[in-house]
Amino acid sequence: MVFQEPTLLPWRNVRDNLCLATGVSAQKAEAKLIDVGLKGLGDRFPGQLSLGQQRRLSLARAFVADPQILLMDEPFVSLDEALAEEMMGLFEELRSGTDVATVLVTHVPKEAERLADRILRLEGRPATFR
């Protein structure tokens, strides 16, 4: 799962955020950190990372355990356009080597058009409560 905001353990270092959440070895965690551009940052804590780096860590955590299904809830929200483009490219790169089925929730049509094979649009009338 990739959440809207990085849901990282602030009291654990970057490497532990991968290992504890997924059960992978430190060696596999380090390899995934390299894949997402966080080489050499395994001993840092989430609060020492920029928002973009935290998002990279979230993607690393999502892919490191080789999931069959990946749920992504607005993973690029609150990023500027250039960083969102960069993160979408990273996601495409990580996904390209897998058979992971992905459900992406977004309010940004451009993201859906770029990343999706099929787009479902949910809309309706607001609920009325009495």
N, CA, C and O atoms as CSV, one atom per row, in Angstrom:
chain,resi,resn,atom,element,x,y,z
A,1,MET,N,N,0.847,-1.184,0.000
A,1,MET,CA,C,0.000,0.000,0.000
A,1,MET,C,C,0.884,1.236,0.000
A,1,MET,O,O,1.866,1.314,0.738
A,2,VAL,N,N,0.524,2.193,-0.831
A,2,VAL,CA,C,1.174,3.501,-0.812
A,2,VAL,C,C,0.091,4.514,-0.455
A,2,VAL,O,O,-0.893,4.660,-1.181
A,3,PHE,N,N,0.271,5.199,0.643
A,3,PHE,CA,C,-0.727,6.130,1.157
A,3,PHE,C,C,-0.523,7.540,0.603
A,3,PHE,O,O,0.503,7.840,-0.007
A,4,GLN,N,N,-1.530,8.406,0.828
A,4,GLN,CA,C,-1.437,9.809,0.402
A,4,GLN,C,C,-0.223,10.480,0.997
A,4,GLN,O,O,0.511,11.185,0.304
A,5,GLU,N,N,-0.018,10.268,2.245
A,5,GLU,CA,C,1.139,10.822,2.947
A,5,GLU,C,C,2.036,9.652,3.327
A,5,GLU,O,O,1.534,8.586,3.684
A,6,PRO,N,N,3.335,9.826,3.257
A,6,PRO,CA,C,4.216,8.732,3.654
A,6,PRO,C,C,3.924,8.318,5.100
A,6,PRO,O,O,3.984,9.146,6.008
A,7,THR,N,N,3.616,7.066,5.305
A,7,THR,CA,C,3.336,6.564,6.654
A,7,THR,C,C,4.566,5.793,7.122
A,7,THR,O,O,4.608,4.564,7.081
A,8,LEU,N,N,5.544,6.539,7.560
A,8,LEU,CA,C,6.823,5.973,7.944
A,8,LEU,C,C,6.956,5.966,9.463
A,8,LEU,O,O,6.325,6.765,10.155
A,9,LEU,N,N,7.772,5.066,9.966
A,9,LEU,CA,C,8.035,4.992,11.400
A,9,LEU,C,C,9.146,5.994,11.732
A,9,LEU,O,O,10.311,5.730,11.434
A,10,PRO,N,N,8.812,7.135,12.339
A,10,PRO,CA,C,9.801,8.191,12.535
A,10,PRO,C,C,10.921,7.805,13.494
A,10,PRO,O,O,11.996,8.402,13.445
A,11,TRP,N,N,10.701,6.826,14.361
A,11,TRP,CA,C,11.704,6.405,15.337
A,11,TRP,C,C,12.605,5.288,14.807
A,11,TRP,O,O,13.471,4.793,15.529
A,12,ARG,N,N,12.404,4.893,13.551
A,12,ARG,CA,C,13.226,3.868,12.910
A,12,ARG,C,C,13.925,4.459,11.700
A,12,ARG,O,O,13.388,5.351,11.042
A,13,ASN,N,N,15.116,3.969,11.405
A,13,ASN,CA,C,15.833,4.502,10.257
A,13,ASN,C,C,15.199,4.014,8.947
A,13,ASN,O,O,14.300,3.173,8.947
A,14,VAL,N,N,15.679,4.549,7.867
A,14,VAL,CA,C,15.132,4.264,6.537
A,14,VAL,C,C,15.153,2.762,6.252
A,14,VAL,O,O,14.151,2.202,5.807
A,15,ARG,N,N,16.277,2.115,6.503
A,15,ARG,CA,C,16.403,0.678,6.245
A,15,ARG,C,C,15.374,-0.111,7.063
A,15,ARG,O,O,14.698,-0.998,6.541
A,16,ASP,N,N,15.266,0.231,8.359
A,16,ASP,CA,C,14.309,-0.468,9.217
A,16,ASP,C,C,12.873,-0.247,8.768
A,16,ASP,O,O,12.028,-1.124,8.946
A,17,ASN,N,N,12.589,0.913,8.188
A,17,ASN,CA,C,11.246,1.157,7.675
A,17,ASN,C,C,10.892,0.165,6.575
A,17,ASN,O,O,9.719,-0.166,6.397
A,18,LEU,N,N,11.873,-0.305,5.849
A,18,LEU,CA,C,11.626,-1.342,4.840
A,18,LEU,C,C,11.590,-2.729,5.476
A,18,LEU,O,O,10.674,-3.510,5.219
A,19,CYS,N,N,12.569,-3.028,6.291
A,19,CYS,CA,C,12.684,-4.373,6.859
A,19,CYS,C,C,11.540,-4.719,7.809
A,19,CYS,O,O,10.960,-5.801,7.714
A,20,LEU,N,N,11.217,-3.815,8.714
A,20,LEU,CA,C,10.165,-4.102,9.694
A,20,LEU,C,C,8.782,-4.209,9.051
A,20,LEU,O,O,7.971,-5.051,9.437
A,21,ALA,N,N,8.529,-3.363,8.086
A,21,ALA,CA,C,7.201,-3.350,7.457
A,21,ALA,C,C,6.978,-4.529,6.521
A,21,ALA,O,O,5.837,-4.931,6.295
A,22,THR,N,N,8.053,-5.088,5.975
A,22,THR,CA,C,7.887,-6.116,4.944
A,22,THR,C,C,8.536,-7.453,5.274
A,22,THR,O,O,8.209,-8.463,4.651
A,23,GLY,N,N,9.448,-7.480,6.241
A,23,GLY,CA,C,10.137,-8.709,6.589
A,23,GLY,C,C,11.305,-9.054,5.681
A,23,GLY,O,O,11.836,-10.161,5.761
A,24,VAL,N,N,11.716,-8.130,4.819
A,24,VAL,CA,C,12.848,-8.404,3.932
A,24,VAL,C,C,14.166,-8.221,4.686
A,24,VAL,O,O,14.210,-7.593,5.743
A,25,SER,N,N,15.217,-8.772,4.130
A,25,SER,CA,C,16.548,-8.639,4.729
A,25,SER,C,C,17.088,-7.224,4.530
A,25,SER,O,O,16.627,-6.481,3.663
A,26,ALA,N,N,18.069,-6.873,5.349
A,26,ALA,CA,C,18.717,-5.567,5.214
A,26,ALA,C,C,19.383,-5.450,3.845
A,26,ALA,O,O,19.408,-4.370,3.256
A,27,GLN,N,N,19.918,-6.555,3.341
A,27,GLN,CA,C,20.566,-6.545,2.024
A,27,GLN,C,C,19.550,-6.235,0.919
A,27,GLN,O,O,19.832,-5.437,0.025
A,28,LYS,N,N,18.382,-6.857,0.979
A,28,LYS,CA,C,17.355,-6.587,-0.031
A,28,LYS,C,C,16.841,-5.146,0.107
A,28,LYS,O,O,16.565,-4.482,-0.892
A,29,ALA,N,N,16.716,-4.675,1.343
A,29,ALA,CA,C,16.283,-3.293,1.574
A,29,ALA,C,C,17.281,-2.311,0.963
A,29,ALA,O,O,16.884,-1.351,0.302
A,30,GLU,N,N,18.565,-2.545,1.182
A,30,GLU,CA,C,19.592,-1.661,0.624
A,30,GLU,C,C,19.548,-1.654,-0.903
A,30,GLU,O,O,19.715,-0.607,-1.527
A,31,ALA,N,N,19.323,-2.817,-1.498
A,31,ALA,CA,C,19.234,-2.892,-2.964
A,31,ALA,C,C,18.053,-2.078,-3.477
A,31,ALA,O,O,18.162,-1.410,-4.505
A,32,LYS,N,N,16.917,-2.126,-2.767
A,32,LYS,CA,C,15.746,-1.363,-3.200
A,32,LYS,C,C,15.972,0.130,-2.986
A,32,LYS,O,O,15.490,0.944,-3.774
A,33,LEU,N,N,16.694,0.500,-1.936
A,33,LEU,CA,C,17.014,1.914,-1.730
A,33,LEU,C,C,17.831,2.449,-2.899
A,33,LEU,O,O,17.633,3.588,-3.322
A,34,ILE,N,N,18.733,1.652,-3.415
A,34,ILE,CA,C,19.504,2.049,-4.594
A,34,ILE,C,C,18.563,2.235,-5.778
A,34,ILE,O,O,18.687,3.200,-6.532
A,35,ASP,N,N,17.608,1.293,-5.940
A,35,ASP,CA,C,16.656,1.362,-7.056
A,35,ASP,C,C,15.850,2.653,-7.069
A,35,ASP,O,O,15.504,3.165,-8.133
A,36,VAL,N,N,15.552,3.177,-5.885
A,36,VAL,CA,C,14.710,4.378,-5.813
A,36,VAL,C,C,15.509,5.660,-5.603
A,36,VAL,O,O,14.929,6.717,-5.357
A,37,GLY,N,N,16.827,5.576,-5.697
A,37,GLY,CA,C,17.654,6.779,-5.593
A,37,GLY,C,C,17.970,7.212,-4.180
A,37,GLY,O,O,18.269,8.383,-3.948
A,38,LEU,N,N,17.911,6.285,-3.220
A,38,LEU,CA,C,18.216,6.616,-1.830
A,38,LEU,C,C,19.479,5.900,-1.339
A,38,LEU,O,O,19.611,5.599,-0.152
A,39,LYS,N,N,20.382,5.639,-2.243
A,39,LYS,CA,C,21.636,4.951,-1.897
A,39,LYS,C,C,22.370,5.730,-0.810
A,39,LYS,O,O,22.534,6.947,-0.897
A,40,GLY,N,N,22.810,4.997,0.218
A,40,GLY,CA,C,23.588,5.599,1.288
A,40,GLY,C,C,22.768,6.288,2.362
A,40,GLY,O,O,23.336,6.870,3.285
A,41,LEU,N,N,21.434,6.237,2.264
A,41,LEU,CA,C,20.589,6.934,3.243
A,41,LEU,C,C,19.918,5.987,4.234
A,41,LEU,O,O,19.039,6.401,4.989
A,42,GLY,N,N,20.323,4.733,4.237
A,42,GLY,CA,C,19.678,3.725,5.082
A,42,GLY,C,C,19.735,4.007,6.566
A,42,GLY,O,O,18.856,3.562,7.304
A,43,ASP,N,N,20.744,4.734,7.030
A,43,ASP,CA,C,20.866,5.017,8.458
A,43,ASP,C,C,20.168,6.306,8.881
A,43,ASP,O,O,20.099,6.610,10.071
A,44,ARG,N,N,19.657,7.053,7.929
A,44,ARG,CA,C,18.925,8.286,8.277
A,44,ARG,C,C,17.523,7.936,8.776
A,44,ARG,O,O,17.033,6.821,8.595
A,45,PHE,N,N,16.906,8.915,9.401
A,45,PHE,CA,C,15.538,8.760,9.885
A,45,PHE,C,C,14.601,9.524,8.954
A,45,PHE,O,O,15.029,10.475,8.301
A,46,PRO,N,N,13.331,9.125,8.882
A,46,PRO,CA,C,12.403,9.781,7.956
A,46,PRO,C,C,12.362,11.294,8.080
A,46,PRO,O,O,12.224,11.988,7.073
A,47,GLY,N,N,12.479,11.819,9.294
A,47,GLY,CA,C,12.460,13.265,9.491
A,47,GLY,C,C,13.660,13.982,8.895
A,47,GLY,O,O,13.653,15.206,8.758
A,48,GLN,N,N,14.685,13.226,8.541
A,48,GLN,CA,C,15.887,13.805,7.927
A,48,GLN,C,C,15.799,13.781,6.404
A,48,GLN,O,O,16.737,14.196,5.723
A,49,LEU,N,N,14.689,13.303,5.868
A,49,LEU,CA,C,14.497,13.208,4.421
A,49,LEU,C,C,13.556,14.294,3.933
A,49,LEU,O,O,12.673,14.733,4.669
A,50,SER,N,N,13.740,14.726,2.699
A,50,SER,CA,C,12.790,15.645,2.075
A,50,SER,C,C,11.491,14.885,1.784
A,50,SER,O,O,11.459,13.657,1.863
A,51,LEU,N,N,10.435,15.606,1.453
A,51,LEU,CA,C,9.170,14.952,1.118
A,51,LEU,C,C,9.348,14.034,-0.091
A,51,LEU,O,O,8.798,12.933,-0.119
A,52,GLY,N,N,10.104,14.476,-1.077
A,52,GLY,CA,C,10.351,13.642,-2.249
A,52,GLY,C,C,11.078,12.351,-1.878
A,52,GLY,O,O,10.756,11.281,-2.394
A,53,GLN,N,N,12.056,12.456,-0.985
A,53,GLN,CA,C,12.777,11.259,-0.534
A,53,GLN,C,C,11.862,10.342,0.273
A,53,GLN,O,O,11.957,9.120,0.164
A,54,GLN,N,N,10.980,10.922,1.078
A,54,GLN,CA,C,10.023,10.111,1.826
A,54,GLN,C,C,9.081,9.368,0.873
A,54,GLN,O,O,8.723,8.216,1.117
A,55,ARG,N,N,8.685,10.035,-0.208
A,55,ARG,CA,C,7.840,9.381,-1.206
A,55,ARG,C,C,8.597,8.252,-1.901
A,55,ARG,O,O,8.017,7.208,-2.198
A,56,ARG,N,N,9.868,8.450,-2.156
A,56,ARG,CA,C,10.702,7.388,-2.742
A,56,ARG,C,C,10.761,6.190,-1.789
A,56,ARG,O,O,10.670,5.037,-2.212
A,57,LEU,N,N,10.914,6.486,-0.501
A,57,LEU,CA,C,10.950,5.421,0.497
A,57,LEU,C,C,9.614,4.669,0.528
A,57,LEU,O,O,9.593,3.445,0.663
A,58,SER,N,N,8.527,5.383,0.405
A,58,SER,CA,C,7.214,4.730,0.364
A,58,SER,C,C,7.092,3.794,-0.837
A,58,SER,O,O,6.548,2.696,-0.716
A,59,LEU,N,N,7.597,4.224,-1.994
A,59,LEU,CA,C,7.583,3.355,-3.172
A,59,LEU,C,C,8.507,2.153,-2.975
A,59,LEU,O,O,8.171,1.037,-3.372
A,60,ALA,N,N,9.656,2.378,-2.370
A,60,ALA,CA,C,10.571,1.267,-2.091
A,60,ALA,C,C,9.887,0.242,-1.204
A,60,ALA,O,O,9.965,-0.958,-1.464
A,61,ARG,N,N,9.221,0.707,-0.163
A,61,ARG,CA,C,8.525,-0.204,0.754
A,61,ARG,C,C,7.433,-0.977,0.027
A,61,ARG,O,O,7.224,-2.160,0.294
A,62,ALA,N,N,6.744,-0.319,-0.882
A,62,ALA,CA,C,5.665,-0.979,-1.616
A,62,ALA,C,C,6.183,-2.074,-2.543
A,62,ALA,O,O,5.532,-3.105,-2.714
A,63,PHE,N,N,7.345,-1.852,-3.138
A,63,PHE,CA,C,7.862,-2.807,-4.131
A,63,PHE,C,C,8.849,-3.828,-3.581
A,63,PHE,O,O,9.049,-4.868,-4.209
A,64,VAL,N,N,9.470,-3.578,-2.440
A,64,VAL,CA,C,10.552,-4.428,-1.965
A,64,VAL,C,C,10.110,-5.861,-1.677
A,64,VAL,O,O,10.910,-6.788,-1.805
A,65,ALA,N,N,8.875,-6.050,-1.300
A,65,ALA,CA,C,8.393,-7.396,-0.959
A,65,ALA,C,C,7.760,-8.111,-2.156
A,65,ALA,O,O,7.108,-9.142,-1.987
A,66,ASP,N,N,7.948,-7.570,-3.358
A,66,ASP,CA,C,7.422,-8.182,-4.588
A,66,ASP,C,C,5.929,-8.522,-4.468
A,66,ASP,O,O,5.547,-9.689,-4.555
A,67,PRO,N,N,5.091,-7.498,-4.268
A,67,PRO,CA,C,3.658,-7.769,-4.063
A,67,PRO,C,C,2.965,-8.229,-5.344
A,67,PRO,O,O,3.430,-7.961,-6.452
A,68,GLN,N,N,1.852,-8.922,-5.168
A,68,GLN,CA,C,1.011,-9.296,-6.304
A,68,GLN,C,C,0.010,-8.189,-6.606
A,68,GLN,O,O,-0.382,-7.983,-7.755
A,69,ILE,N,N,-0.397,-7.480,-5.555
A,69,ILE,CA,C,-1.364,-6.380,-5.687
A,69,ILE,C,C,-0.812,-5.168,-4.947
A,69,ILE,O,O,-0.308,-5.284,-3.830
A,70,LEU,N,N,-0.914,-4.015,-5.579
A,70,LEU,CA,C,-0.444,-2.769,-4.979
A,70,LEU,C,C,-1.584,-1.761,-5.000
A,70,LEU,O,O,-2.141,-1.469,-6.059
A,71,LEU,N,N,-1.926,-1.238,-3.845
A,71,LEU,CA,C,-2.952,-0.207,-3.719
A,71,LEU,C,C,-2.258,1.125,-3.480
A,71,LEU,O,O,-1.418,1.246,-2.588
A,72,MET,N,N,-2.615,2.123,-4.283
A,72,MET,CA,C,-1.988,3.432,-4.177
A,72,MET,C,C,-3.067,4.499,-4.044
A,72,MET,O,O,-3.888,4.679,-4.943
A,73,ASP,N,N,-3.061,5.199,-2.925
A,73,ASP,CA,C,-4.054,6.228,-2.650
A,73,ASP,C,C,-3.409,7.600,-2.812
A,73,ASP,O,O,-2.766,8.107,-1.892
A,74,GLU,N,N,-3.584,8.187,-3.973
A,74,GLU,CA,C,-3.029,9.507,-4.288
A,74,GLU,C,C,-1.555,9.626,-3.870
A,74,GLU,O,O,-1.205,10.502,-3.079
A,75,PRO,N,N,-0.702,8.757,-4.393
A,75,PRO,CA,C,0.687,8.732,-3.941
A,75,PRO,C,C,1.521,9.944,-4.332
A,75,PRO,O,O,2.610,10.137,-3.792
A,76,PHE,N,N,1.029,10.771,-5.265
A,76,PHE,CA,C,1.822,11.917,-5.734
A,76,PHE,C,C,1.190,13.245,-5.337
A,76,PHE,O,O,1.573,14.298,-5.848
A,77,VAL,N,N,0.219,13.195,-4.425
A,77,VAL,CA,C,-0.455,14.401,-3.973
A,77,VAL,C,C,0.545,15.285,-3.222
A,77,VAL,O,O,1.472,14.782,-2.587
A,78,SER,N,N,0.356,16.561,-3.297
A,78,SER,CA,C,1.149,17.601,-2.617
A,78,SER,C,C,2.589,17.720,-3.127
A,78,SER,O,O,3.426,18.352,-2.483
A,79,LEU,N,N,2.876,17.111,-4.288
A,79,LEU,CA,C,4.187,17.296,-4.908
A,79,LEU,C,C,4.053,18.310,-6.031
A,79,LEU,O,O,3.016,18.373,-6.692
A,80,ASP,N,N,5.103,19.111,-6.254
A,80,ASP,CA,C,5.034,20.021,-7.388
A,80,ASP,C,C,5.051,19.199,-8.675
A,80,ASP,O,O,5.385,18.014,-8.660
A,81,GLU,N,N,4.693,19.829,-9.775
A,81,GLU,CA,C,4.514,19.100,-11.038
A,81,GLU,C,C,5.776,18.361,-11.480
A,81,GLU,O,O,5.702,17.221,-11.940
A,82,ALA,N,N,6.926,19.007,-11.342
A,82,ALA,CA,C,8.177,18.366,-11.768
A,82,ALA,C,C,8.482,17.129,-10.924
A,82,ALA,O,O,8.883,16.094,-11.457
A,83,LEU,N,N,8.294,17.234,-9.619
A,83,LEU,CA,C,8.563,16.099,-8.739
A,83,LEU,C,C,7.529,14.993,-8.956
A,83,LEU,O,O,7.873,13.812,-8.913
A,84,ALA,N,N,6.271,15.361,-9.187
A,84,ALA,CA,C,5.246,14.354,-9.479
A,84,ALA,C,C,5.601,13.586,-10.749
A,84,ALA,O,O,5.458,12.365,-10.802
A,85,GLU,N,N,6.064,14.304,-11.767
A,85,GLU,CA,C,6.500,13.647,-13.018
A,85,GLU,C,C,7.651,12.679,-12.742
A,85,GLU,O,O,7.663,11.554,-13.242
A,86,GLU,N,N,8.605,13.125,-11.950
A,86,GLU,CA,C,9.746,12.283,-11.607
A,86,GLU,C,C,9.293,11.028,-10.855
A,86,GLU,O,O,9.774,9.927,-11.128
A,87,MET,N,N,8.381,11.197,-9.923
A,87,MET,CA,C,7.893,10.063,-9.132
A,87,MET,C,C,7.071,9.101,-9.986
A,87,MET,O,O,7.145,7.887,-9.794
A,88,MET,N,N,6.293,9.629,-10.923
A,88,MET,CA,C,5.551,8.740,-11.824
A,88,MET,C,C,6.513,7.931,-12.686
A,88,MET,O,O,6.280,6.750,-12.948
A,89,GLY,N,N,7.593,8.569,-13.125
A,89,GLY,CA,C,8.611,7.855,-13.891
A,89,GLY,C,C,9.259,6.752,-13.063
A,89,GLY,O,O,9.499,5.652,-13.563
A,90,LEU,N,N,9.540,7.045,-11.806
A,90,LEU,CA,C,10.110,6.041,-10.917
A,90,LEU,C,C,9.136,4.888,-10.724
A,90,LEU,O,O,9.531,3.723,-10.773
A,91,PHE,N,N,7.870,5.207,-10.505
A,91,PHE,CA,C,6.854,4.164,-10.364
A,91,PHE,C,C,6.809,3.282,-11.612
A,91,PHE,O,O,6.771,2.056,-11.504
A,92,GLU,N,N,6.812,3.897,-12.787
A,92,GLU,CA,C,6.780,3.130,-14.035
A,92,GLU,C,C,7.994,2.215,-14.147
A,92,GLU,O,O,7.884,1.073,-14.592
A,93,GLU,N,N,9.144,2.724,-13.740
A,93,GLU,CA,C,10.377,1.932,-13.781
A,93,GLU,C,C,10.299,0.738,-12.832
A,93,GLU,O,O,10.655,-0.380,-13.203
A,94,LEU,N,N,9.832,0.979,-11.608
A,94,LEU,CA,C,9.713,-0.097,-10.629
A,94,LEU,C,C,8.679,-1.134,-11.065
A,94,LEU,O,O,8.889,-2.335,-10.898
A,95,ARG,N,N,7.586,-0.674,-11.611
A,95,ARG,CA,C,6.508,-1.577,-12.026
A,95,ARG,C,C,6.897,-2.386,-13.257
A,95,ARG,O,O,6.419,-3.507,-13.428
A,96,SER,N,N,7.745,-1.848,-14.109
A,96,SER,CA,C,8.068,-2.504,-15.378
A,96,SER,C,C,8.691,-3.881,-15.193
A,96,SER,O,O,8.541,-4.738,-16.063
A,97,GLY,N,N,9.366,-4.108,-14.113
A,97,GLY,CA,C,10.001,-5.399,-13.886
A,97,GLY,C,C,9.150,-6.363,-13.086
A,97,GLY,O,O,9.660,-7.360,-12.576
A,98,THR,N,N,7.856,-6.081,-12.968
A,98,THR,CA,C,6.992,-6.925,-12.135
A,98,THR,C,C,5.696,-7.263,-12.869
A,98,THR,O,O,5.411,-6.748,-13.950
A,99,ASP,N,N,4.936,-8.135,-12.247
A,99,ASP,CA,C,3.588,-8.457,-12.725
A,99,ASP,C,C,2.544,-7.935,-11.736
A,99,ASP,O,O,1.435,-8.466,-11.675
A,100,VAL,N,N,2.882,-6.915,-10.973
A,100,VAL,CA,C,1.998,-6.425,-9.928
A,100,VAL,C,C,0.746,-5.767,-10.527
A,100,VAL,O,O,0.835,-4.929,-11.425
A,101,ALA,N,N,-0.405,-6.166,-10.011
A,101,ALA,CA,C,-1.665,-5.507,-10.358
A,101,ALA,C,C,-1.780,-4.279,-9.458
A,101,ALA,O,O,-1.562,-4.372,-8.250
A,102,THR,N,N,-2.118,-3.143,-10.036
A,102,THR,CA,C,-2.117,-1.891,-9.284
A,102,THR,C,C,-3.469,-1.213,-9.369
A,102,THR,O,O,-4.056,-1.095,-10.445
A,103,VAL,N,N,-3.957,-0.768,-8.217
A,103,VAL,CA,C,-5.142,0.079,-8.153
A,103,VAL,C,C,-4.652,1.449,-7.688
A,103,VAL,O,O,-4.145,1.594,-6.576
A,104,LEU,N,N,-4.809,2.442,-8.546
A,104,LEU,CA,C,-4.358,3.801,-8.274
A,104,LEU,C,C,-5.573,4.706,-8.124
A,104,LEU,O,O,-6.411,4.787,-9.022
A,105,VAL,N,N,-5.662,5.381,-6.992
A,105,VAL,CA,C,-6.707,6.374,-6.771
A,105,VAL,C,C,-6.068,7.740,-6.948
A,105,VAL,O,O,-5.063,8.053,-6.311
A,106,THR,N,N,-6.659,8.553,-7.818
A,106,THR,CA,C,-6.129,9.889,-8.047
A,106,THR,C,C,-7.254,10.828,-8.462
A,106,THR,O,O,-8.273,10.397,-9.002
A,107,HIS,N,N,-7.057,12.100,-8.206
A,107,HIS,CA,C,-7.965,13.145,-8.671
A,107,HIS,C,C,-7.349,13.884,-9.852
A,107,HIS,O,O,-7.912,14.859,-10.349
A,108,VAL,N,N,-6.194,13.412,-10.294
A,108,VAL,CA,C,-5.456,14.085,-11.368
A,108,VAL,C,C,-5.568,13.246,-12.639
A,108,VAL,O,O,-4.914,12.209,-12.753
A,109,PRO,N,N,-6.394,13.686,-13.600
A,109,PRO,CA,C,-6.569,12.910,-14.835
A,109,PRO,C,C,-5.256,12.585,-15.542
A,109,PRO,O,O,-5.106,11.501,-16.105
A,110,LYS,N,N,-4.316,13.510,-15.516
A,110,LYS,CA,C,-3.027,13.303,-16.176
A,110,LYS,C,C,-2.301,12.080,-15.600
A,110,LYS,O,O,-1.687,11.319,-16.348
A,111,GLU,N,N,-2.366,11.889,-14.286
A,111,GLU,CA,C,-1.746,10.727,-13.653
A,111,GLU,C,C,-2.415,9.441,-14.112
A,111,GLU,O,O,-1.742,8.470,-14.461
A,112,ALA,N,N,-3.735,9.440,-14.109
A,112,ALA,CA,C,-4.475,8.249,-14.529
A,112,ALA,C,C,-4.171,7.903,-15.981
A,112,ALA,O,O,-3.942,6.740,-16.314
A,113,GLU,N,N,-4.171,8.903,-16.831
A,113,GLU,CA,C,-3.905,8.663,-18.254
A,113,GLU,C,C,-2.500,8.124,-18.478
A,113,GLU,O,O,-2.289,7.283,-19.352
A,114,ARG,N,N,-1.560,8.590,-17.713
A,114,ARG,CA,C,-0.175,8.143,-17.884
A,114,ARG,C,C,0.056,6.741,-17.325
A,114,ARG,O,O,0.767,5.944,-17.937
A,115,LEU,N,N,-0.531,6.431,-16.179
A,115,LEU,CA,C,-0.173,5.219,-15.455
A,115,LEU,C,C,-1.142,4.051,-15.603
A,115,LEU,O,O,-0.795,2.919,-15.268
A,116,ALA,N,N,-2.336,4.305,-16.092
A,116,ALA,CA,C,-3.364,3.261,-16.067
A,116,ALA,C,C,-3.541,2.561,-17.405
A,116,ALA,O,O,-3.380,3.160,-18.469
A,117,ASP,N,N,-3.875,1.285,-17.327
A,117,ASP,CA,C,-4.311,0.530,-18.505
A,117,ASP,C,C,-5.813,0.702,-18.694
A,117,ASP,O,O,-6.325,0.670,-19.813
A,118,ARG,N,N,-6.502,0.883,-17.580
A,118,ARG,CA,C,-7.951,1.066,-17.601
A,118,ARG,C,C,-8.304,2.104,-16.545
A,118,ARG,O,O,-7.774,2.076,-15.434
A,119,ILE,N,N,-9.197,3.015,-16.895
A,119,ILE,CA,C,-9.594,4.085,-15.987
A,119,ILE,C,C,-11.073,3.938,-15.671
A,119,ILE,O,O,-11.908,3.838,-16.570
A,120,LEU,N,N,-11.381,3.927,-14.392
A,120,LEU,CA,C,-12.757,3.942,-13.920
A,120,LEU,C,C,-12.961,5.258,-13.196
A,120,LEU,O,O,-12.201,5.617,-12.297
A,121,ARG,N,N,-13.990,5.965,-13.598
A,121,ARG,CA,C,-14.271,7.255,-12.970
A,121,ARG,C,C,-15.477,7.097,-12.060
A,121,ARG,O,O,-16.546,6.674,-12.500
A,122,LEU,N,N,-15.305,7.433,-10.811
A,122,LEU,CA,C,-16.394,7.359,-9.841
A,122,LEU,C,C,-16.961,8.750,-9.656
A,122,LEU,O,O,-16.239,9.696,-9.340
A,123,GLU,N,N,-18.239,8.862,-9.851
A,123,GLU,CA,C,-18.889,10.146,-9.621
A,123,GLU,C,C,-20.336,9.889,-9.244
A,123,GLU,O,O,-20.848,8.783,-9.420
A,124,GLY,N,N,-20.958,10.866,-8.750
A,124,GLY,CA,C,-22.349,10.720,-8.340
A,124,GLY,C,C,-22.825,11.971,-7.647
A,124,GLY,O,O,-22.084,12.937,-7.465
A,125,ARG,N,N,-24.066,11.924,-7.271
A,125,ARG,CA,C,-24.632,13.065,-6.570
A,125,ARG,C,C,-24.240,13.018,-5.101
A,125,ARG,O,O,-24.094,11.941,-4.523
A,126,PRO,N,N,-24.072,14.181,-4.505
A,126,PRO,CA,C,-23.760,14.202,-3.075
A,126,PRO,C,C,-24.902,13.562,-2.282
A,126,PRO,O,O,-26.073,13.676,-2.645
A,127,ALA,N,N,-24.545,12.910,-1.228
A,127,ALA,CA,C,-25.542,12.272,-0.348
A,127,ALA,C,C,-26.315,13.348,0.397
A,127,ALA,O,O,-25.779,14.405,0.730
A,128,THR,N,N,-27.567,13.062,0.648
A,128,THR,CA,C,-28.398,13.951,1.443
A,128,THR,C,C,-28.691,13.267,2.765
A,128,THR,O,O,-29.203,12.148,2.795
A,129,PHE,N,N,-28.367,13.940,3.851
A,129,PHE,CA,C,-28.579,13.371,5.177
A,129,PHE,C,C,-29.692,14.129,5.871
A,129,PHE,O,O,-29.802,15.351,5.770
A,130,ARG,N,N,-30.503,13.381,6.569
A,130,ARG,CA,C,-31.616,14.017,7.324
A,130,ARG,C,C,-31.517,13.688,8.771
A,130,ARG,O,O,-32.352,14.125,9.563
